[in-house]
Amino acid sequence: MELTPSAHLDTFARDQLPPPERWPHLLFELPELAAYPDRLNCGAELLDRTVERFGADRPAFLDGEGGVWSYGDLLDRVDRVAHVLTTDLGVRPGNRVLLRGPTTPWLAACWLAVMKAGAVAVTVLAQQRAPELAVMAEAARCSHALCDARVLDDLHAAAVPGLRITPFGGDGPDDLLALAARHPKPYEAVATAADDVALIAFTSGTTGRPKGCVHFHRDVLAVADTFSAHVLRPVPDDVFAGSPPLAFTFGLGGLVVFPLRAGASAVLLEQAGPKQLLAAIGRHRVSVLFTAPTAYRVMLDELGLGDAADGAAPDISSLRRCVSAGENLPEATWSAWYARTGVRLINGIGATELLHIFISAADGDIRPGTTGRPVPGWQARVVDHAGHEVPDGEEGLLAVRGPVGCRYLADPRQAEYVREGWNLTGDTYVRRPDGWFRYVSRADDMIISAGYNIAGPQVEEALLDHPDVVEAAVVGQPDDLRGQVVVAYAVVRDGVARDSVTAAALRAFVRGRLAPYKSPRRIVFLDALPRTPTGKLQRFRLRDPA
């Protein structure tokens, strides 16, 4: 595919794109997608153009503690940070800037500033540990990092060669916010190409080695102009909230891109568990909610099964749109939520490789127990392992294509994900005769627990680093609350007690190396792992111990 001349002085990200023959076929059939100009900066489109359309006085971000940023405040702070990036820190268009911190308006402002400066955002979880951070920062060749001052330690411990770290939210003279206060606005956004790289989002594959998913400036707008515009259909008075962090593209879209594109506002919560979400809904009159099925199930327990006679139940009467993604939405959860709230859950499937949701349905289009239909601007089909479409009603691999496609950062696994121009998501689906798609299962060894993707082999590697562990195998097992939970089977050295004390020590060991949500919920000690005569691990026997 012919790319527009780049505005990037540092061309690393574009240079590491897959060869053109490995790209998926892209669709720009919707008029709004075909109308994108060759020069496009998504930060300016989401912020400057929105201010022009709706004014500067409307609320943009709420911090959950009573603080409100207007669109004018946000524009001022983003422009000041962009000045710091280019003037004080020497960030050049195309440089990769790592962003780390809990979900706050300042983290979102940093992301927008990176966009306007023409750099490439690499947003990572505040929970991730030094070894994980080192792998991603080095794979993306990050030159700079903006990090919440409260979570600096692991980033410093990662010891990434050449990485210049600037804290924000601290009290030092070199803190980003102190530097930003010295700069005036406005900042003229770099005139990036529509197909210049805007962000690299990392996901874990079944091997546990992170894959960098490369997305362009036009991709960021395309997910807003397809799923958000045609399925979610937000209005300027909407207030968004949700649980996914901004390091997940589910959260980036639902809490930053979609509300800004619509001129709406978002509540950005550092702690966004079900109880915190319920409190925020009532306090801020949240109307659009993004979270995983697990959270909806927990919130149902908090709400109770019937109307609260004493009036003590959380007030969620402001909700009009509730989006569920990150894992399969059980029909029972959909029905229970609808019965309790009167709100129809919008189910959806997305992928980091494709940036956001591409199959979904809303309102009268919803068929409980299905994911939905292809979002306008997208196509989907179910194929066999040879890539041939299977008849309706038969299980197969989900294949999709649209205005955004998988482009891994210098990774041979591109050939596995993209075949014959289609993106194969790794999910098993059935297409019903009426055109709706029903989820069956994951087609690989990825564990999906409470909306988090967890690669079993990565957890195995962490366990095997412990001196007492001889062998380890990690699988997902069904769980009513989380969908799946991480279960580890371990063989330990002679003389090591196979008891709860050792299990707790191993779980703590993993938490010290990986994000806490990846730590096994259970550890089962075995004499030996089940293997074939040739030595291959038989995971299926561990997934179903019976």
For each residue, the residues with C-beta under 8 A, 3 or more apart:
1: 20 23 26
2:
3: 6 14 193 195
4: 38 39 193 194 195 196
5: 193
6: 3 11 14 94 192 193 196
7: 39 93 118 190 191 192 193 196
8: 11 13 14 93 94 118 192 196 197
9: 92 93 94
10: 13 92 93 94 95 143
11: 6 8 14 15 94
12: 15 16 94 96 141
13: 8 10 16 17 94 96 120 140 197 200 214 409
14: 3 6 8 11 17 94 196 197
15: 11 12
16: 12 13 214 409 410
17: 13 14 214 407 409
18: 22 23 407 408 414 418
19: 22
20: 1 23
21:
22: 18 19 414 415 418
23: 1 18 20 26 405 407 418
24: 401 405 406 418 421 422 423
25: 401 405 421 422
26: 1 23 401 402 403 404 405
27: 33 377 378 379 401 402 403
28: 33 34 36 403
29: 33 34 377
30: 33 34 225 226 376 377 403
31: 34 35
32: 35 225 229
33: 27 28 29 30 36 222 225 226 377 403
34: 28 29 30 31
35: 31 32
36: 28 33 40 194 218 221
37: 40 194
38: 4 193 194
39: 4 7 191 192 193 194
40: 36 37 45 192 193 194 217 218 221
41: 44 45 115 116 118 189 190 191 192 217
42: 45 46 115 198 217 218 220 221
43: 46 47 78 112 113 114 115 116 189
44: 41 47 48 49 115 116 189
45: 40 41 42 48 49 50 221 261
46: 42 43 49 50 112 115 220 221 256 257 260 261
47: 43 44 50 51 71 74 75 78 112 116 260
48: 44 45 51 52 75 189
49: 44 45 46 52 53
50: 45 46 47 53 54 71 260 261 263
51: 47 48 54 55 56 71 72 75
52: 48 49
53: 49 50 263
54: 50 51 58 71 236 263
55: 51 58 71
56: 51 70 71 72 75
57: 70 71 72
58: 54 55 70 71 236 263 265
59: 62 68 69 70 71 265
60: 69 70 71 73 74 259 260 265 266
61: 68 69 74 105 108 265 266 267 268
62: 59 67 68 69 105 239 265 266 267 268 284
63: 66 67 68 69 104 105 267 268
64: 267 268 269 270 276 280 284
65:
66: 63
67: 62 63 105
68: 59 61 62 63
69: 59 60 61 62 63 73 74 77 105
70: 56 57 58 59 60 73 74
71: 47 50 51 54 55 56 57 58 59 60 74 75 263
72: 51 56 57 75 76
73: 60 69 70 76 77
74: 47 60 61 69 70 71 77 78 105 109 112
75: 47 48 51 56 71 72 78 79 185 186
76: 72 73 79 80 185
77: 69 73 74 80 81 106 109 180
78: 43 47 74 75 81 82 109 112 113 116 187
79: 75 76 82 83 113 116 183 185 186 187
80: 76 77 83 84 180 181 183 184 185 187
81: 77 78 84 85 109 110 113 176 180
82: 78 79 85 86 113 116 117 187 189
83: 79 80 86 87 88 180 183 184 185 187
84: 80 81 87 88 89 113 166 176 179 180 183
85: 81 82 88 89 91 97 113 114 117 119 144
86: 82 83 89 90 91 92 117
87: 83 84 183
88: 83 84 85 179
89: 84 85 86 144 164 166
90: 86
91: 85 86 95 97 117 119 143 144
92: 9 10 86 95 119
93: 7 8 9 10 117 118 119 190 192
94: 6 8 9 10 11 12 13 14 118 119 120 196 197
95: 10 91 92 119 120 143 144
96: 12 13 119 120 121 122 140 141 142 143 144 200
97: 85 91 114 119 120 121 122 142 143 144 145 146
98: 122 123 124 133 136 137 140 142 144 145 146 147 155 163
99: 107 110 111 114 121 122 123 124 145 146 147 246
100: 123 124 125 126 133 145 146 147 148 151 155
101: 104 106 107 126 147 148 150 151 168 169
102: 107 126 148 150 151 245 270 271
103: 107 108 245 246 251 255 268 269 270 272
104: 63 101 107 108 148 169 268 270
105: 61 62 63 67 69 74 108 109 268
106: 77 101 109 110 148 168 169 177
107: 99 101 102 103 104 110 111 123 148 246 268
108: 61 103 104 105 111 112 246 255 256 268
109: 74 77 78 81 105 106 112 113
110: 81 99 106 107 113 114 146 168 176
111: 99 107 108 114 115 121 123 246 252 256
112: 43 46 47 74 78 108 109 115 116 256
113: 43 78 79 81 82 84 85 109 110 116 117
114: 43 85 97 99 110 111 117 119 120 121 146
115: 41 42 43 44 46 111 112 118 119 121 189 198 217 220
116: 41 43 44 47 78 79 82 112 113 187 189 190
117: 82 85 86 91 93 113 114 187 189 190
118: 7 8 41 93 94 115 189 190 192 196
119: 85 91 92 93 94 95 96 97 114 115 144
120: 13 94 95 96 97 114 140 197 198 199 200
121: 96 97 99 111 114 115 198 199 200
122: 96 97 98 99 136 137 140 142 199 200 201 202
123: 98 99 100 107 111 199 201 246 247 252
124: 98 99 100 128 132 133 136 202 247
125: 100 128 245 247 515
126: 100 101 102 148 151 245 247
127: 515 516 517
128: 124 125 132 133 136 154 514 515
129: 132 133 154 512 513 514 515
130: 133 134 154 155 157 158 159
131: 134 135 158 513 514
132: 124 128 129 135 136 210 514 515
133: 98 100 124 128 129 130 136 137 154 155 158 160
134: 130 131 137 138 158 159 160
135: 131 132 138 139 209 210
136: 98 122 124 128 132 133 139 140 142 202 210 212
137: 98 122 133 134 140 142 145 158 160 163
138: 134 135 141 142 160 161
139: 135 136 202 210 212 409
140: 13 96 98 120 122 136 137 200 202 212 409
141: 12 96 138
142: 96 97 98 122 136 137 138 145 160 163
143: 10 91 95 96 97 162 163 164
144: 85 89 91 95 96 97 98 119 163 164 165 166
145: 97 98 99 100 137 142 155 160 163 164 165 166
146: 97 98 99 100 110 114 166 167 168 176
147: 98 99 100 101 151 152 155 165 166 167 168
148: 100 101 102 104 106 107 126 151 152 167 168 169
149: 152 167 168 169 170 175
150: 101 102 169
151: 100 101 102 126 147 148 154 155
152: 147 148 149 155 156 165 167
153: 156 157
154: 128 129 130 133 151 157 158
155: 98 100 130 133 145 147 151 152 158 160 165
156: 152 153 159 165
157: 130 153 154
158: 130 131 133 134 137 154 155 163
159: 130 134 156
160: 133 134 137 138 142 145 155 163
161: 138
162: 143
163: 98 137 142 143 144 145 158 160
164: 89 143 144 145
165: 144 145 147 152 155 156
166: 84 89 144 145 146 147 174 175 176 179
167: 146 147 148 149 152 170 172 174 175 176
168: 101 106 110 146 147 148 149 175 176 177
169: 101 104 106 148 149 150 175 176 177
170: 149 167 175
171: 175
172: 167 175 178
173: 178
174: 166 167 178 179
175: 149 166 167 168 169 170 171 172 178 179
176: 81 84 110 146 166 167 168 169 179 180
177: 106 168 169 180 181
178: 172 173 174 175 181 182
179: 84 88 166 174 175 176 182 183
180: 77 80 81 83 84 176 177 183
181: 80 177 178
182: 178 179
183: 79 80 83 84 87 179 180
184: 80 83
185: 75 76 79 80 83
186: 75 79
187: 78 79 80 82 83 116 117
188:
189: 41 43 44 48 82 115 116 117 118 192
190: 7 41 93 116 117 118
191: 7 39 41
192: 6 7 8 39 40 41 93 118 189 196 198 217
193: 3 4 5 6 7 38 39 40 196 217
194: 4 36 37 38 39 40 216 217 218
195: 3 4 216 217 218
196: 4 6 7 8 14 94 118 192 193 216 217
197: 8 13 14 94 120 200 214 215 216
198: 42 115 120 121 192 215 216 217 219 220
199: 120 121 122 123 214 215 220
200: 13 96 120 121 122 140 197 212 213 214 215 409
201: 122 123 212 213 215 247 248 249 252 352 355
202: 122 124 136 139 140 210 211 212 213 352
203: 210 211 213 351 352 353 453
204: 208 209 210 211 446 453 454 455 458
205: 208 209 210 211 413 444 446 455
206: 444 445 446 455 456 457
207: 455 457 458
208: 204 205 455 456 457 458 459 460 461
209: 135 204 205 458
210: 132 135 136 139 202 203 204 205
211: 202 203 204 205 353 408 409 411 413
212: 136 139 140 200 201 202 408 409 410 411
213: 200 201 202 203 249 352 353 355 406 407 408 409
214: 13 16 17 197 199 200 407 408 409
215: 197 198 199 200 201 219 220 355 404 407
216: 194 195 196 197 198 219 220
217: 40 41 42 115 192 193 194 195 196 198 220 221
218: 36 40 42 194 195 221 222 403
219: 198 215 216 222 223 355 403 404
220: 42 46 115 198 199 215 216 217 223 224 257 355
221: 36 40 42 45 46 217 218 224 225 261
222: 33 218 219 225 226 355 377 402 403 404
223: 219 220 226 227 228 253 257 355 356 357 404
224: 220 221 227 228 229 253 257 258 261
225: 30 32 33 221 222 228 229 261 377
226: 30 33 222 223 229 230 358 375 376 377 378 402 403
227: 223 224 230 231 232 253 348 350 356 357 358 360 375
228: 223 224 225 231 232 233 234 253 257 258 261 262
229: 32 224 225 226 232 233 261
230: 226 227 233 375 376 377
231: 227 228 346 348 357 360 361 362 375 376
232: 227 228 229 258 288 321 323 346 362
233: 228 229 230 362
234: 228 238 240 258 259 262 264 288 321
235: 238 262 264
236: 54 58 262 263 264
237: 264 287
238: 234 235 259 262 264 265 287 288 320 321
239: 62 264 265 266 267 284 285 286 287 288 318
240: 234 254 255 258 259 264 265 266 267 286 287 288 289 290
241: 255 266 267 269 272 277 280 281 284 286 288 289 290
242: 251 254 255 272 277 289 290 291 323
243: 251 269 272 273 274 277 290 291 292 295 451
244: 248 250 251 254 255 290 291 292 326 451
245: 102 103 125 126 248 251
246: 99 103 107 108 111 123 251 252 255 256
247: 123 124 125 126 201 251 252
248: 201 244 245 251 252 352
249: 201 213 252 253 350 352 355 356
250: 244 253 254 290 325 326 350 356 451
251: 103 242 243 244 245 246 247 248 254 255 256 290
252: 111 123 201 246 247 248 249 255 256 257
253: 223 224 227 228 249 250 256 257 258 355 356 357
254: 240 242 244 250 251 257 258 288 290 323
255: 103 108 240 241 242 244 246 251 252 258 259 266 268 290
256: 46 108 111 112 246 251 252 253 259 260 266
257: 46 220 223 224 228 252 253 254 260 261
258: 224 228 232 234 240 253 254 255 261 262 264
259: 60 234 238 240 255 256 262 264 265 266 288
260: 46 47 50 60 256 257 263 264
261: 45 46 50 221 224 225 228 229 257 258
262: 228 234 235 236 238 258 259
263: 50 53 54 58 71 236 260
264: 234 235 236 237 238 239 240 258 259 260 288
265: 58 59 60 61 62 238 239 240 259
266: 60 61 62 239 240 241 255 256 259
267: 61 62 63 64 239 240 241 280 284 286
268: 61 62 63 64 103 104 105 107 108 255
269: 64 103 241 243 272 276 277 280
270: 64 102 103 104
271: 102 276
272: 103 241 242 243 269 276 277 280 291
273: 243 276 277 295 298
274: 243 277 278 291 295 298 299 302
275: 278 279 302
276: 64 269 271 272 273 279 280
277: 241 242 243 269 272 273 274 280 281 289 291 295 299
278: 274 275 281 282 299 302 303 314 316
279: 275 276 282 283 314
280: 64 241 267 269 272 276 277 283 284 286
281: 241 277 278 284 285 286 289 314 315 316 318 319
282: 278 279 285 314 315 316 318
283: 279 280
284: 62 64 239 241 267 280 281
285: 239 281 282 318
286: 239 240 241 267 280 281 289 318 319
287: 237 238 239 240 318 319 320 321
288: 232 234 238 239 240 241 254 259 264 319 320 321 322 323
289: 240 241 242 277 281 286 319 321 322 323
290: 240 241 242 243 244 250 251 254 255 323 325
291: 242 243 244 272 274 277 295 296 323 324 326 451
292: 243 244 295 296 324 325 326 327 450 451
293: 296 297 324 326 327 328 329 330 333 451 483
294: 297 298 327 450 451 481 482 483
295: 243 273 274 277 291 292 298 299 450 451
296: 291 292 293 299 300 322 324 329 333 337 345
297: 293 294 300 301 333 336 481
298: 273 274 294 295 301 302 481
299: 274 277 278 295 296 302 303
300: 296 297 303 305 333 336 337 340
301: 297 298 304
302: 274 275 278 298 299 314
303: 278 299 300 308 313 314 316 340 341
304: 301 308 313
305: 300 340
306:
307: 313
308: 303 304 311 312 313
309:
310:
311: 308
312: 308
313: 303 304 307 308
314: 278 279 281 282 302 303
315: 281 282 318
316: 278 281 282 303 319 341
317:
318: 239 281 282 285 286 287 315
319: 281 286 287 288 289 316 322 341 343
320: 238 287 288 343
321: 232 234 238 287 288 289 343 346 362
322: 288 289 296 319 337 341 343 344 345 346
323: 232 242 254 288 289 290 291 345 346 348 357
324: 291 292 293 296 329 333 334 345 346 347 348
325: 250 290 292 347 348 349 350 357 451
326: 244 250 291 292 293 448 450 451 452
327: 292 293 294 448 449 450 451 483 484
328: 293 439 448 483
329: 293 296 324 333 334 345 347 371
330: 293 333 334
331: 334 335 368 369
332: 335 336
333: 293 296 297 300 324 329 330 336 337 345
334: 324 329 330 331 337 338 344 345 347 368 369
335: 331 332 338 339 368
336: 297 300 332 333 339 340
337: 296 300 322 333 334 340 341 343 345
338: 334 335 341 342 343 344 345 368
339: 335 336
340: 300 303 305 336 337
341: 303 316 319 322 337 338
342: 338
343: 319 320 321 322 337 338
344: 322 334 338 362 363 366
345: 296 322 323 324 329 333 334 337 338 366
346: 231 232 321 322 323 324 360 361 362 366
347: 324 325 329 334 360 361 366 370 371 372
348: 227 231 323 324 325 357 359 360 371 372
349: 325 357 358 359 360 371 398 425 427 439
350: 227 249 250 325 354 355 356 357 358
351: 203 354 355 358 406 423 425
352: 201 202 203 213 248 249 355
353: 203 211 213 405 406 408 417 423 425
354: 350 351 358 400 402 404 405 406 423 425
355: 201 213 215 219 220 222 223 249 253 350 351 352 404
356: 223 227 249 250 253 350 404
357: 223 227 231 253 323 325 348 349 350 360 375
358: 226 227 349 350 351 354 374 375 378 380 400 402
359: 348 349 371 372 373 374 375 378 380 400 437
360: 227 231 346 347 348 349 357 371 372 373 375
361: 231 346 347 365 366 367 370 371 372 373 436
362: 231 232 233 321 344 346 365 366
363: 344 366
364:
365: 361 362 372 373
366: 344 345 346 347 361 362 363 372
367: 361 370 372 434 436
368: 331 334 335 338
369: 331 334 438
370: 347 361 367 432 436 437 438 439
371: 329 347 348 349 359 360 361 429 436 437 438 439
372: 347 348 359 360 361 365 366 367 375 436 437
373: 359 360 361 365 435 436 437
374: 358 359 378 379 380 400 402 437
375: 226 227 230 231 357 358 359 360 372 378 402
376: 30 226 230 231
377: 27 29 30 33 222 225 226 230 402 403
378: 27 226 358 359 374 375 400 401 402 403
379: 27 374 400 401 402
380: 358 359 374 398 399 400 431 437
381: 389 399 400 422 431
382: 389 390 394 395 396 397 398 399 429 430 431 437
383: 386 387 388 389 390 396 397 399 422 424
384: 387 388 390 396 397
385: 397
386: 383
387: 383 384 399 419 420 422
388: 383 384
389: 381 382 383 396
390: 382 383 384 394 395 396
391: 394
392: 430 431 432 433
393: 430 431 432 433
394: 382 390 391 430
395: 382 390 428 429 430 440
396: 382 383 384 389 390 428 429 430
397: 382 383 384 385 424 425 426 427 428 429 443
398: 349 380 382 424 425 427 428 429 437
399: 380 381 382 383 387 419 422 423 424 425
400: 354 358 359 374 378 379 380 381 422 423 425
401: 24 25 26 27 378 379 405 421 422 423
402: 26 27 222 226 354 358 374 375 377 378 379 405
403: 26 27 28 30 33 218 219 222 226 377 378
404: 26 215 219 222 223 354 355 356
405: 23 24 25 26 353 354 401 402 418 423
406: 24 213 351 353 354 414 417 418 423
407: 17 18 23 213 214 215 414
408: 18 211 212 213 214 353 411 413 414 417
409: 13 16 17 139 140 200 211 212 213 214
410: 16 212
411: 211 212 408 414
412: 415
413: 205 211 408 416 417
414: 18 22 406 407 408 411 417 418
415: 22 412 418 419
416: 413 419 424
417: 353 406 408 413 414 423 424 426
418: 18 22 23 24 405 406 414 415 421 422 423 424
419: 387 399 415 416 422 424
420: 387
421: 24 25 401 418
422: 24 25 381 383 387 399 400 401 418 419
423: 24 351 353 354 399 400 401 405 406 417 418
424: 383 397 398 399 416 417 418 419
425: 349 351 353 354 397 398 399 400
426: 397 417 442 443 444 446
427: 349 397 398 439 440 441 442 443
428: 395 396 397 398 439 440 441 442 443
429: 371 382 395 396 397 398 437 438 439 440
430: 382 392 393 394 395 396 437 438 440
431: 380 381 382 392 393 435 436 437 438
432: 370 392 393 435 436 437 438
433: 392 393
434: 367
435: 373 431 432
436: 361 367 370 371 372 373 431 432
437: 359 370 371 372 373 374 380 382 398 429 430 431 432
438: 369 370 371 429 430 431 432
439: 328 349 370 371 427 428 429
440: 395 427 428 429 430
441: 427 428
442: 426 427 428 445 446 448
443: 397 426 427 428
444: 205 206 426
445: 206 442 455 456 457 475 539
446: 204 205 206 426 442 453 454 455 456 476
447: 453 454 455 456 474 475 476 484 486
448: 326 327 328 442 451 452 453 454 476 483 484
449: 327 452 454 476 479 482 483 484 485 486 517
450: 292 294 295 326 327 481 482 483 517
451: 243 244 250 291 292 293 294 295 325 326 327 448
452: 326 448 449 517 518
453: 203 204 446 447 448
454: 204 446 447 448 449 458 459 476 486 517 518
455: 204 205 206 207 208 445 446 447 458 459
456: 206 208 445 446 447 459 460 473 474 475 476 486
457: 206 207 208 445 460 461 474
458: 204 207 208 209 454 455 461 462 514 518
459: 208 454 455 456 462 463 472 474 486 488 510 514 518 519 520
460: 208 456 457 463 464 472 473 474 488
461: 208 457 458 464 465
462: 458 459 465 509 510 513 514 518
463: 459 460 466 469 472 474 488 490 506 509 510 520
464: 460 461 469 471 472
465: 461 462 469 509 513
466: 463 469 506 509
467: 493
468: 492 493 496 502 506
469: 463 464 465 466 472 490 491 492 493 506
470: 491 492 493
471: 464 490 491 528 529
472: 459 460 463 464 469 488 489 490 491
473: 456 460 488 489 529 537 539 542
474: 447 456 457 459 460 463 486 487 488 489 520
475: 445 447 456 487 489 539 542 543
476: 446 447 448 449 454 456 484 485 486 487 543
477: 484 485 487 543
478: 483 484
479: 449 482 483 484 485 521
480:
481: 294 297 298 450
482: 294 449 450 479 485
483: 293 294 327 328 448 449 450 478 479
484: 327 447 448 449 476 477 478 479
485: 449 476 477 479 482 521 522
486: 447 449 454 456 459 474 476 518 519 520 521
487: 474 475 476 477 520 521 522 523 524 542
488: 459 460 463 472 473 474 506 520 522 523 524
489: 472 473 474 475 523 524 525 526 529 542
490: 463 469 471 472 506 523 524 525 526
491: 469 470 471 472 525 526 527 528 529
492: 468 469 470 496 498 502 525
493: 467 468 469 470 496
494:
495:
496: 468 492 493 502
497: 501 502
498: 492 502 525
499: 502 503
500: 503 504
501: 497 504 505
502: 468 492 496 497 498 499 505 506 523 525
503: 499 500 506 507 522 523 525
504: 500 501 507 508
505: 501 502 508 509
506: 463 466 468 469 488 490 502 503 509 510 520 523
507: 503 504 510 511 519 520 523
508: 504 505 511 512 519
509: 462 463 465 466 505 506 512 513
510: 459 462 463 506 507 513 514 518 519 520
511: 507 508 514 516 519
512: 129 508 509
513: 129 131 462 465 509 510
514: 128 129 131 132 458 459 462 510 511 518 519
515: 125 127 128 129 132 518
516: 127 511 519
517: 127 449 450 452 454
518: 452 454 458 459 462 486 510 514 515
519: 459 486 507 508 510 511 514 516
520: 459 463 474 486 487 488 506 507 510 523
521: 479 485 486 487
522: 485 487 488 503
523: 487 488 489 490 502 503 506 507 520
524: 487 488 489 490
525: 489 490 491 492 498 502 503
526: 489 490 491 529
527: 491
528: 471 491 531
529: 471 473 489 491 526 537 542
530: 537 538 541 542
531: 528 535 536 537 538
532: 535 536 538
533:
534:
535: 531 532
536: 531 532
537: 473 529 530 531
538: 530 531 532 541 542
539: 445 473 475 542 543
540: 543 544
541: 530 538 544 545
542: 473 475 487 489 529 530 538 539 545
543: 475 476 477 539 540
544: 540 541
545: 541 542
546:
